[in-house]
Amino acid sequence: MMHPRKYQDDVLHTCKGYDFPGPAWGAFEVDVWPVEAVVPFGGTLQLNCSTTCLDPSTRGSLETSLTKGQSKNGTGWVAMELVDVTEWESSPLCYFNCGGTKKTTAARISLYRVPEQVILELPPVLEEGKTYPVTCWVSNVAPMRNLTVTLHLGGKVLHANIQGDPRVGATNITATFNMTAQHGYHGQDIACHTELDLRPHGPLLKNTSAPINLSVYTFPAAPQLRAPHRVEADTEANVSCWASGIFPAVVAQVSLRLGNQSLEVSIATSGDMVTAQATVRFLEPGKQELHCTVSMGPVTRATEGRVDVYRFPAPILELSDPEPLVGTNVTLTCHSPATNPPGVWLQLHEAEQILASGSQPQLQLMVHKGDHGRQFMCDANLTVGSGTVVKRTSAQLTVRSPPELPEASCPSTLTWVEGTQRALHCVATGVPAPAVACSKDGMEQQVGTELQVTRDHAGTYICHASNALGTQNHNIMVHVEYPPQMDDAGCPPQRTWLEGQQQQLVCVADANPKANVVCSLDGQPYDITQKQGTMRGQAGIYQCRATNTHGSTARNVTVRVEYGPEMDDTSCPQNWTWVEGLEEALTCKAQGNPTPSITCSWNGQHQALEVPQLVTREQNRTYMCIAANHHGNVTRAVSVRVEYKPHMDELSCPSHQTWLEGTELALACKADGEPPAWVQCTQDGTMRTLTGYHNASRNDSGLYSCMATNSHGSAQRAVTVQVDYSPVVLALDVQPSPTVLQGSDFSIHCSAEGSPVPTYSWVLPVAPNLNYSADNSTVMILGAGAHNSGSYVCTVANSYGSHIRNITIQVARGWQYDLTVVAIVVVVVLALVGTGGFIYYLKTTACKKDTTPGSRTSASLVNLSARGLCTVTAPSEDVGVTAVSCLWGTWNKPRRELCRAGT
């Protein structure tokens, strides 16, 4: 940093002949740096005092109660080191005497101490929803007013009220927070953070306590127990216990006990639920207690349940005759062995109907055939705890009877379908079950065995049923049905009809039951029950379908309808258009059945049909075509028209054409072609298109591309158009200038245009020094004299007219020109001499450096500035010079370059 005195020395520039007055001794200031200082307790600080007093003899110092170290001083400044600073707040005074006047200024020094220790206190295991105190201990820190204590938990920042000694000096701080445990705090680190903020004059000091990882447990309600209310002795049952809404479920501990016996459990967790399951064998009757305990960190919750264990044998149902004969009596008795607890109640019933009840109910009945298979039940009801346990024993009644063949199980009539799998069914009733045998035409038939049905299975079957109590006979009639079938005899596949005759489409089918036959052509039904007049539209393939309840069959019948020949524009067009040079074939067909033969001829000569041939213009003609079969013939005229692409030649489109400007003309270009060609001419390079008559102009001159086009191609021809016009003189040009001096050379050029190219002729003063160019357009004069003065007339002409233009030339004497040149040179020299002298004055006189040491040059620069010659700007600290603007430019260079009087 540049010292203030050096800055003042550099400001005092001089330009020779001018002085700058300095400030008075009494006008000065005293500064101290730094004004505000923050220092660690026992640290060191350097204070700098300075003054703006210009008296070289002025002296200053520092007044303070702090311990001073090394010091440095110079003209207008003092630097003092303060060591082992232990006063928490102090204000050293900096002073200077200048011309008998003393001025002081004070600095402010504050001390700080970094916390020695930051400690966090709180329980590591928390229960969700409870509020816990959190304490941060900060030891030996100062100043307390600059301290901030925050609690960082995950991404949250909590602020606390700070408690401590507010007096100046180091003190111990206690920061207390009240934190309510939340689900999201689990697994998060919590720490105390301190910030001693001494800015802007000191640092920002941070400190952090050791973090504590939190465990937060959620256990909102007691666990639930699931077990059967009643269990039979010597059996196993599943019990389970679960707790829901807990967190974290994976750390939950669950135990199950039956009385004082611990059970082996399997534990599973899902989300916020933990479940324990166990299988328990209950051995003795009586009341048993179950206990479930769940522990989650610091919280333990339990629940219990009760199970009633009972002993209950199944009841007994006895029949006096398990298989009575139809029409005899039977007795049913229901009783129960001993139970624990006692007090069983018995019921004898059938389905929902109670037949008898009591301690040992009985039932007597005479059995009928319909009693066979009746199901009787004996229910025992035992009250256990607050509920009832029911056990049941059942027995089925078997009633013996002779055989019978009822219609329901052995029908008199059966209908089978050919090709299906069917079995002869005949079931007899009776106990014991009768044996059934059937025969047909003296041949034994399998009963109940499936077989492939054919028409031979139709007929009468005789069946016999027998058991130990008798025999029963029964007849069965079997009918066999089958789907429709069609053959060539009932539905021939080929028919030939003649257009206009009466015909009937006959198609019948073999089927059982009788089939319905429907025929259609192209999806449209056709009445096969009566004759119809034949039309050619009836030809085609008919689809005939026979249908009954067992299926359907289809058969295609092809009907051919014959008729005489016919020709129209579709089969034999009357008008043909061919193109010259291509291969074409004459095609002519006829409708008819059988297919007609066709011949075409011209002037008695036959024309080959469908044979390609090269087309020429001579083939424009009309052919007579005849189609015939054995039902008749028909004749048709066929005309052929030949077309060809365009053609142009010198006769129809001359390659050179000459027009006269201003006349109504058209570009003469035609073409031969069929159909007639369209001709368009375009000027090359401009894309101008000429169509029809128009007023000719010289812009129409040029090369044209003429294109003739029709549907078969195009022809192109180049045409040159020349538009003639009368001549005109464009300019008379004098070189080297219109001012001609006696004895000099000059020329006159006559510029003209016209078509054809015009000729040049001159009328001019008679002189011996005239020379002409080859085309006579330019006149050259060598050594001009007075006889060359006068009027020069240029005439241009061609076959369409002429044009005249003139110019007057005066040859001047030489002294008039020399006088003009001399006058111009004199003016220029005087201007240059005046400007150079003024600049030299400025460089040698206006800026001089006064080399006298200590001189005041401010007034000199001010005077120059006031006269508009120099402008003084601020000093530059890097090179110690003043930027000066003189006259027209701004100079910012070292003084030895600005003032050329020496260094």
Secondary structure, DSSP 4 states (H G I P E B T S, - for coil): ---HHHHHHHH----TT-------TT---EEEE-SEEEEETTEEEEEEEEE----TT-EEEEE-SSPEEEEEEETTEEEEEEEEE--SEE--EEEEEETTEEEEEE-EEEEEB--SEEEEE--SEEETT-EEEEEEEEEEEB-GGGEEEEEEETTEEEE-EEES--SSS-EEEEEEEEEE--GGGTT-EEEEEEEEE-TTTS-EEEEEPPPEE-EEEB--S--EEE--SEEETTEEEEEEEEEES-BSGGG-EEEEEETTEEPP-EEEEETTEEEEEEEEEE-SSEEEEEEEEEEETTEEEEEEEEEEEEB-PPPEEEES-SSPBTT-EEEEEEE----BS---EEEEEETTEEEEEESS-EEEEE--GGGTT-EEEEEEEEEETTEEEEEEEEEE---BEEEE--TTTS-SEEEEETTSEE-B----EEESPPEEEEEETTEEE-BS--EE--GGG-EEEEEEEEETTEEEEEEEEEEEEEEEE--TTTS-SEEEEETTSEE------EEESPPEEEEEETTEEE--SS-EE--GGG-EEEEEEEEETTEEEEEEEEEEEEEEEE--TTTS-SEEEEETTSEE------EEESPPEEEEEETTEEE-TT--EE--GGG-EEEEEEEEETTEEEEEEEEEEEEEEEE--TTTS-SEEEEETTSEE------EEESPPEEEEEETTTTEEE-S-EE--GGG-EEEEEEEEETTEEEEEEEEEEEEEEEEEEEEEEES-S-EETT--EEEEEEEEEESPPEEEEE----TTEEE-TTS-EEEESS--GGG-EEEEEEEEETTEEEEEEEEE-EEPSHHHHHHHHHHHHHHHHHHHHHHHHHHHIIIII------TT---HHHHHHHHHTTSEEEEEEETTTTEEEEEETTEEE-S-HHHH-TT--
